[in-house]
Amino acid sequence: MTLPTTDPVAIVGASGALGFGLAIRLARTGAPVVIGSRDSDRAIEAATRAGEIVPGGSFSGHDNASAVREAHIVILSVPFRNQSETLTNLKTALRPGQLLIDATVPLAAAVSGKATRMLGVWQGSAAQQAAEMVPDGVRVVSALHTVSAAKLTELDRALDEDVLVCGDARADKREAAVLIERIEGLRCVDCGRLEMSRTTESLTALLIGVNSRYKVHAGIRLTGLGDVLWE
Amino acid sequence: MTLPTTDPVAIVGASGALGFGLAIRLARTGAPVVIGSRDSDRAIEAATRAGEIVPGGSFSGHDNASAVREAHIVILSVPFRNQSETLTNLKTALRPGQLLIDATVPLAAAVSGKATRMLGVWQGSAAQQAAEMVPDGVRVVSALHTVSAAKLTELDRALDEDVLVCGDARADKREAAVLIERIEGLRCVDCGRLEMSRTTESLTALLIGVNSRYKVHAGIRLTGLGDVLWE
């Protein structure tokens, strides 16, 4: 199913598992995907690989800063260890009006701790750190923490779960939701202000534990909601 | 549907909304319920009211300490503001071998903050505070944070959600799950060690926000799990 075309989406860290999974899922809906990586050769390699998986997809590969310049919406999908450095490097590339969808999770694994535990982030969450670091006028929401990279990557696998979206402006969250819900089987739920990312990010660590315990790729679903979540 | 009889369950704080909802839902499955409250008159009143709602149910009302002495499994369902004081008062009533299911959530509302925000608890979570405070030999798990008191209380309302259970011993979590899953529509998921309560407790604040935003009583469901979670 191809949806109406959309503006290009840049995915910073798209050579990683989550970013790559998002890239191919989004491209399959007709969204042009700009794959960013620290190293432009890796980005080009990932774009080529993605094109083989989604032959009709539109992919290009660039270093992260160049990727960010190509799109209005940017998904940040890097390990927490690299989030701060990446955002510093993007300071001159990001521009006012852009929407940054931060998917970073401060797992303790970033400092050789367990992936089932979280780090305390001074700002409260990785998303709040992102909001502090982006240039003025760049809008930040957080989302996509709980979606399994493995499931995204297996295109035959049906998705059926929620994406918990946090941000300080409803319009920004809706804009992220419109993009993310292009991917069949993902429903976005407004989970409040950006500070609520403290909880949504930590669900990743909880799910990593559940996945290991039950040998599954679990996701999150909120029950009891109505049909229209983004009127 | 009445399940095989079970030992009595004590619910500390059962004159509160969540505790009362659990009391009537559990009694409806044939479990004898010992209703505890700080004030024995209030406990007796709640037991009478519960008996009117579930005519076939077995209810008794006692002050919290007496209630705890009547049962092997104790559900602690009090506001965070009262958790520490309650556990101090139960120090001589709780006995080794008992299982305490802690449902306490350290909402910032406890200190006149927002119910969509959490307090930092020195031990990491309310459940870990409970584990520190109970006498040696009392086993502590956490559960039931995300189940809506309103939905529990409306007996006609079908439940269809998960209960995230944390604890340091699998056997303790299974024991809690066997009790909780008597309630139709609740499925228990092992979410790891007691320290993971930091995340499961904070989901309550997140759901309070979602409920207010969407005018619903949302619950949590983990997707992608198999059929047998407690073999």
Interface residues (C-beta under 8 A of the other chain):
Chain A: T116 R117 M118 S148 K151 D160 E161 L164 V189 D190 C191 G192 E195 M196 R198 T199 T200 S202 L203 A205 L206 L207 G209 V210 R213 Y214 V216 H217 A218 G219 I220 R221 L222 T223 G224 L225 G226 L229
Chain B: T116 R117 M118 S148 K151 D160 E161 L164 V189 D190 C191 G192 E195 M196 R198 T199 T200 S202 L203 A205 L206 L207 G209 V210 R213 Y214 V216 H217 A218 G219 I220 R221 L222 T223 G224 L225 G226 L229
